[in-house]
Amino acid sequence: MSFDIAVTLIRGALRLDYAFAAGPGLTALFGPSGAGKSTLLDAIAGLVRPSSGRIAIAGTVLFDREERIDLPPERRRCGYVFQDLRLFPHRTVRDNLQFGRRRASPAHRWLGWDDALGLLGIGALLDRMPATLSGGEAQRVAIGRALLSSPAFLLMDEPLASVDADRRAEILGLIERIRDELRLPILYVSHDRAEVDRLADTIIPIGASSGG
């Protein structure tokens, strides 16, 4: 299984329980805003610690409370595309991409610099600052930074949220290429049914009752 998740998260007075397994390809966590989808991604990335349970991705155990396994974020080999992108505003596109590349040890690097620029179509943007990019351009850079870290899996949190309607089809096509050509396990958060129907091999409903 690419994703084998069974965890409980405590957030304030809320108890959030998640349990699912999914095979290869793109798995979508589908549900309304505020349903706990992003919280789960943070737990998988190691940014939030579950109170109990187990997280295994592509056969590697990242967290197991009973076995006292809790890999730090930098050892989880996770590529994370945040909803708010989180590009470094004071660094050029080149520097943002290089930040991702430096996160990968040479032994784990599987995506070359030129290959990433070609796949994403961002070679002409390298000397630009994030504030000068369109929503679609910024999203491509954020995806590129995640991919250049040579992750074992990819987390994508509402990647179309900051993209205008004219660029949505373009970014959807890019995500399909990443899914089909790179064959990374992808966990993808969305509240758009048409989006997940187009992209997902597996859809996991996350209800509003889950919280956050």
C-alpha positions as a Markdown table, in Angstrom:
| # | Residue | x | y | z |
|---|---|---|---|---|
| 1 | Met | 0.0 | 0.0 | 0.0 |
| 2 | Ser | 1.2 | 3.5 | -0.8 |
| 3 | Phe | -0.7 | 5.0 | 2.2 |
| 4 | Asp | -1.5 | 3.1 | 5.3 |
| 5 | Ile | -2.9 | 5.6 | 7.9 |
| 6 | Ala | -4.6 | 5.0 | 11.2 |
| 7 | Val | -4.1 | 7.9 | 13.7 |
| 8 | Thr | -5.9 | 10.0 | 16.3 |
| 9 | Leu | -5.1 | 13.7 | 16.6 |
| 10 | Ile | -6.2 | 15.8 | 19.5 |
| 11 | Arg | -6.7 | 19.5 | 18.7 |
| 12 | Gly | -8.1 | 21.5 | 21.6 |
| 13 | Ala | -11.4 | 19.8 | 22.5 |
| 14 | Leu | -11.6 | 17.9 | 19.2 |
| 15 | Arg | -10.6 | 14.3 | 18.7 |
| 16 | Leu | -9.8 | 13.6 | 15.1 |
| 17 | Asp | -9.7 | 10.0 | 13.9 |
| 18 | Tyr | -8.5 | 8.9 | 10.5 |
| 19 | Ala | -8.1 | 5.4 | 9.1 |
| 20 | Phe | -7.6 | 4.4 | 5.5 |
| 21 | Ala | -5.3 | 2.5 | 3.2 |
| 22 | Ala | -4.8 | 3.3 | -0.5 |
| 23 | Gly | -2.7 | 1.8 | -3.3 |
| 24 | Pro | -0.5 | 3.5 | -5.9 |
| 25 | Gly | -1.3 | 6.7 | -7.7 |
| 26 | Leu | -3.0 | 9.8 | -6.4 |
| 27 | Thr | -5.2 | 9.5 | -3.4 |
| 28 | Ala | -7.6 | 12.4 | -2.7 |
| 29 | Leu | -8.8 | 13.4 | 0.7 |
| 30 | Phe | -12.1 | 14.9 | -0.3 |
| 31 | Gly | -14.4 | 17.0 | 1.9 |
| 32 | Pro | -15.5 | 20.5 | 2.8 |
| 33 | Ser | -13.2 | 23.3 | 4.0 |
| 34 | Gly | -12.6 | 22.9 | 7.8 |
| 35 | Ala | -13.0 | 19.1 | 7.7 |
| 36 | Gly | -9.5 | 18.2 | 9.0 |
| 37 | Lys | -7.7 | 17.4 | 5.8 |
| 38 | Ser | -4.8 | 19.8 | 6.2 |
| 39 | Thr | -4.3 | 18.7 | 9.8 |
| 40 | Leu | -3.8 | 15.1 | 8.6 |
| 41 | Leu | -1.2 | 16.2 | 6.0 |
| 42 | Asp | 0.7 | 18.0 | 8.7 |
| 43 | Ala | 0.7 | 14.9 | 10.8 |
| 44 | Ile | 2.0 | 12.8 | 7.9 |
| 45 | Ala | 4.7 | 15.4 | 7.2 |
| 46 | Gly | 5.8 | 15.3 | 10.9 |
| 47 | Leu | 4.6 | 18.8 | 11.7 |
| 48 | Val | 1.9 | 17.6 | 14.1 |
| 49 | Arg | 2.3 | 14.6 | 16.4 |
| 50 | Pro | -0.7 | 12.2 | 16.6 |
| 51 | Ser | -1.8 | 11.1 | 20.1 |
| 52 | Ser | -1.9 | 7.4 | 18.9 |
| 53 | Gly | -1.8 | 5.3 | 15.8 |
| 54 | Arg | 0.5 | 4.5 | 12.9 |
| 55 | Ile | 1.6 | 6.2 | 9.6 |
| 56 | Ala | 3.3 | 4.1 | 6.9 |
| 57 | Ile | 4.0 | 5.4 | 3.3 |
| 58 | Ala | 5.1 | 3.0 | 0.6 |
| 59 | Gly | 6.2 | 0.4 | 3.2 |
| 60 | Thr | 8.2 | 2.8 | 5.4 |
| 61 | Val | 6.8 | 3.5 | 8.9 |
| 62 | Leu | 7.0 | 7.2 | 9.7 |
| 63 | Phe | 5.1 | 7.1 | 13.0 |
| 64 | Asp | 4.0 | 4.3 | 15.3 |
| 65 | Arg | 3.1 | 5.3 | 18.8 |
| 66 | Glu | 3.2 | 1.8 | 20.2 |
| 67 | Glu | 6.6 | 1.0 | 18.6 |
| 68 | Arg | 7.9 | 4.5 | 19.6 |
| 69 | Ile | 8.7 | 5.4 | 16.0 |
| 70 | Asp | 8.5 | 9.1 | 15.1 |
| 71 | Leu | 10.8 | 10.1 | 12.3 |
| 72 | Pro | 11.6 | 13.9 | 12.3 |
| 73 | Pro | 10.3 | 15.8 | 9.3 |
| 74 | Glu | 13.6 | 16.0 | 7.5 |
| 75 | Arg | 13.9 | 12.2 | 7.5 |
| 76 | Arg | 10.4 | 11.5 | 6.1 |
| 77 | Arg | 11.4 | 12.3 | 2.5 |
| 78 | Cys | 8.1 | 14.2 | 2.1 |
| 79 | Gly | 7.5 | 16.7 | -0.6 |
| 80 | Tyr | 4.9 | 19.2 | 0.6 |
| 81 | Val | 3.0 | 21.7 | -1.6 |
| 82 | Phe | 1.3 | 24.0 | 0.9 |
| 83 | Gln | -2.0 | 25.7 | 0.2 |
| 84 | Asp | -0.4 | 29.1 | 0.7 |
| 85 | Leu | 2.7 | 28.0 | -1.2 |
| 86 | Arg | 5.2 | 29.4 | 1.4 |
| 87 | Leu | 7.8 | 30.5 | -1.1 |
| 88 | Phe | 10.5 | 32.6 | 0.4 |
| 89 | Pro | 9.6 | 36.1 | -0.6 |
| 90 | His | 13.1 | 37.5 | -0.2 |
| 91 | Arg | 14.7 | 34.8 | -2.5 |
| 92 | Thr | 14.6 | 34.4 | -6.2 |
| 93 | Val | 12.8 | 31.5 | -7.9 |
| 94 | Arg | 16.2 | 29.9 | -8.4 |
| 95 | Asp | 17.0 | 30.2 | -4.7 |
| 96 | Asn | 13.6 | 28.8 | -3.8 |
| 97 | Leu | 14.2 | 25.8 | -6.1 |
| 98 | Gln | 17.7 | 25.3 | -4.8 |
| 99 | Phe | 16.4 | 25.2 | -1.3 |
| 100 | Gly | 14.4 | 22.2 | -2.2 |
| 101 | Arg | 17.3 | 20.5 | -4.0 |
| 102 | Arg | 19.6 | 21.0 | -1.0 |
| 103 | Arg | 17.1 | 19.0 | 1.2 |
| 104 | Ala | 17.8 | 15.9 | -0.8 |
| 105 | Ser | 21.0 | 13.9 | -0.1 |
| 106 | Pro | 22.9 | 13.1 | -3.3 |
| 107 | Ala | 22.2 | 9.4 | -2.9 |
| 108 | His | 18.4 | 10.1 | -3.0 |
| 109 | Arg | 18.3 | 12.6 | -5.9 |
| 110 | Trp | 16.2 | 11.2 | -8.7 |
| 111 | Leu | 15.1 | 14.3 | -10.5 |
| 112 | Gly | 17.7 | 16.5 | -12.3 |
| 113 | Trp | 17.6 | 20.3 | -12.3 |
| 114 | Asp | 17.1 | 20.6 | -16.0 |
| 115 | Asp | 14.5 | 17.9 | -16.0 |
| 116 | Ala | 12.5 | 19.7 | -13.3 |
| 117 | Leu | 12.7 | 23.0 | -15.2 |
| 118 | Gly | 11.5 | 21.3 | -18.4 |
| 119 | Leu | 8.7 | 19.4 | -16.7 |
| 120 | Leu | 7.4 | 22.6 | -15.0 |
| 121 | Gly | 8.1 | 25.1 | -17.7 |
| 122 | Ile | 9.8 | 27.5 | -15.3 |
| 123 | Gly | 13.3 | 28.0 | -16.8 |
| 124 | Ala | 12.5 | 31.6 | -17.7 |
| 125 | Leu | 11.4 | 32.5 | -14.2 |
| 126 | Leu | 14.7 | 31.7 | -12.4 |
| 127 | Asp | 15.7 | 35.3 | -11.7 |
| 128 | Arg | 12.2 | 36.5 | -10.8 |
| 129 | Met | 11.1 | 37.3 | -7.2 |
| 130 | Pro | 8.0 | 35.5 | -5.9 |
| 131 | Ala | 6.0 | 38.7 | -5.6 |
| 132 | Thr | 6.2 | 39.2 | -9.4 |
| 133 | Leu | 4.8 | 35.8 | -10.3 |
| 134 | Ser | 1.2 | 35.0 | -11.3 |
| 135 | Gly | -0.7 | 32.5 | -9.2 |
| 136 | Gly | 0.0 | 29.8 | -11.8 |
| 137 | Glu | 3.7 | 30.6 | -12.0 |
| 138 | Ala | 4.0 | 30.6 | -8.2 |
| 139 | Gln | 2.3 | 27.2 | -8.0 |
| 140 | Arg | 4.7 | 25.7 | -10.5 |
| 141 | Val | 7.6 | 27.0 | -8.5 |
| 142 | Ala | 6.2 | 25.6 | -5.3 |
| 143 | Ile | 5.7 | 22.2 | -7.0 |
| 144 | Gly | 9.2 | 22.4 | -8.4 |
| 145 | Arg | 10.7 | 23.0 | -5.0 |
| 146 | Ala | 8.9 | 20.0 | -3.6 |
| 147 | Leu | 9.9 | 17.7 | -6.4 |
| 148 | Leu | 13.6 | 18.8 | -6.4 |
| 149 | Ser | 13.8 | 17.6 | -2.8 |
| 150 | Ser | 13.5 | 14.1 | -4.4 |
| 151 | Pro | 10.7 | 13.0 | -2.2 |
| 152 | Ala | 9.5 | 9.5 | -1.7 |
| 153 | Phe | 5.9 | 10.8 | -1.7 |
| 154 | Leu | 4.1 | 14.1 | -2.3 |
| 155 | Leu | 1.5 | 15.9 | -0.2 |
| 156 | Met | -0.6 | 18.5 | -2.1 |
| 157 | Asp | -2.9 | 20.8 | 0.0 |
| 158 | Glu | -5.5 | 22.5 | -2.2 |
| 159 | Pro | -2.9 | 23.2 | -5.0 |
| 160 | Leu | -5.4 | 25.1 | -7.1 |
| 161 | Ala | -6.6 | 27.4 | -4.4 |
| 162 | Ser | -4.3 | 30.3 | -5.5 |
| 163 | Val | -4.7 | 29.7 | -9.2 |
| 164 | Asp | -7.2 | 31.7 | -11.3 |
| 165 | Ala | -9.8 | 30.0 | -13.5 |
| 166 | Asp | -7.7 | 30.5 | -16.7 |
| 167 | Arg | -4.8 | 28.6 | -15.2 |
| 168 | Arg | -6.6 | 25.8 | -13.5 |
| 169 | Ala | -6.6 | 23.5 | -16.5 |
| 170 | Glu | -2.9 | 24.1 | -17.0 |
| 171 | Ile | -2.0 | 23.1 | -13.4 |
| 172 | Leu | -4.4 | 20.1 | -13.5 |
| 173 | Gly | -2.5 | 18.9 | -16.6 |
| 174 | Leu | 0.8 | 19.3 | -14.8 |
| 175 | Ile | -0.4 | 17.3 | -11.8 |
| 176 | Glu | -1.6 | 14.6 | -14.2 |
| 177 | Arg | 1.9 | 14.5 | -15.7 |
| 178 | Ile | 3.5 | 14.2 | -12.3 |
| 179 | Arg | 1.1 | 11.4 | -11.3 |
| 180 | Asp | 1.6 | 9.5 | -14.6 |
| 181 | Glu | 5.2 | 10.1 | -15.5 |
| 182 | Leu | 7.0 | 10.3 | -12.1 |
| 183 | Arg | 4.7 | 7.7 | -10.4 |
| 184 | Leu | 5.1 | 9.2 | -7.0 |
| 185 | Pro | 2.5 | 8.3 | -4.3 |
| 186 | Ile | 0.5 | 11.5 | -3.9 |
| 187 | Leu | -1.9 | 12.5 | -1.2 |
| 188 | Tyr | -4.0 | 15.3 | -2.5 |
| 189 | Val | -6.5 | 17.5 | -0.5 |
| 190 | Ser | -9.5 | 19.2 | -2.2 |
| 191 | His | -13.1 | 20.1 | -1.6 |
| 192 | Asp | -13.8 | 20.2 | -5.4 |
| 193 | Arg | -15.5 | 17.0 | -6.6 |
| 194 | Ala | -14.8 | 17.5 | -10.3 |
| 195 | Glu | -11.1 | 18.0 | -9.5 |
| 196 | Val | -10.7 | 14.8 | -7.5 |
| 197 | Asp | -12.8 | 12.8 | -10.0 |
| 198 | Arg | -10.4 | 13.8 | -12.7 |
| 199 | Leu | -7.2 | 13.2 | -10.8 |
| 200 | Ala | -7.7 | 10.6 | -8.2 |
| 201 | Asp | -7.1 | 6.8 | -8.3 |
| 202 | Thr | -8.7 | 6.6 | -4.8 |
| 203 | Ile | -11.0 | 9.1 | -3.0 |
| 204 | Ile | -11.1 | 9.2 | 0.8 |
| 205 | Pro | -14.1 | 11.2 | 2.2 |
| 206 | Ile | -13.2 | 13.4 | 5.1 |
| 207 | Gly | -16.4 | 14.7 | 6.8 |
| 208 | Ala | -17.0 | 18.0 | 8.5 |
| 209 | Ser | -17.5 | 16.2 | 11.8 |
| 210 | Ser | -13.8 | 15.4 | 11.8 |
| 211 | Gly | -13.0 | 19.1 | 12.6 |
| 212 | Gly | -10.2 | 21.5 | 11.4 |
